[in-house]
Every structure is written in structure tokens, then in C-alpha cells.
Amino acid sequence: MQTLWGRGPSSIRELLEAFPDKERLAYTTVQTVVNRLEAKKAIRRIEKISNAHIFEAVISRAAAQNRMIDELVAWFGGKPLPIVTTLIESGKLTPEEVREARKALQRLSLKDKRK
């Protein structure tokens, strides 16, 4: 998805070549992921050039992130706090990201008070 959002419409071969050499997957692996994303309506085929199908993202990066976060929170019984706590305690959030999260909470708090 990152490649489709960044580069725009691409073939499976182009998606494969976007990976660094050391991380490059098998063509069939990328094809399987593309087929699954197409079945989930996250991407679609827009044209065929010779034998290559060209795909584009149907959903935006923000919509995909929201969908994934909603699914992750659902796995934790609808409670986001364990996820946030784990991110903070594991060091996966930098101090700067924690500060940005605090600012976002303050903005939401102010918005709620205005209602």
C-alpha cells in the first residue's frame, strides 16, 4: 500500500521492485497480497498493459490507518489504553511523539469544553 500511495498506479512487478534488494519478496507473495487487497476493496485494477495488470489504491492512507486501529482496538476488547501503554513502555514512541500525543489530547479537551 505504501508504494501505491507514494508512486501511484503500479504493476505487481513495480511493487516488487520497490522493496530494497535485501527485503525483496517472491513475485507470488506480492501477487497474493495484491489479490487479497483487491478482494478487500483496498485496491483495484485500472488497466492491463500486455500481461501486466496495473493497480491503484482505492482507500486513502488515513482511511487504512483508521481501519487498522479500529481492528487493533477491537482485539483488546475496545480498550485503547493497553495499546498506548505498551507503545510508551516499549519505547516504540519517542519522547517527541509522546509530546505530540499530549498536545492532541489537549486540543480534544479544549474542543470538548467548547461544545
Secondary structure, DSSP 8 states (H G I E B T S, - for coil): -HHHHHH-SEEHHHHHHTS-GGG---HHHHHHHHHHHHHTTSEEEEEEETTEEEEEESS-HHHHHHHHHHHHHHHTTT--HHHHHHHHHTT-S-HHHHHHHHHHHHHHHHHHHH-
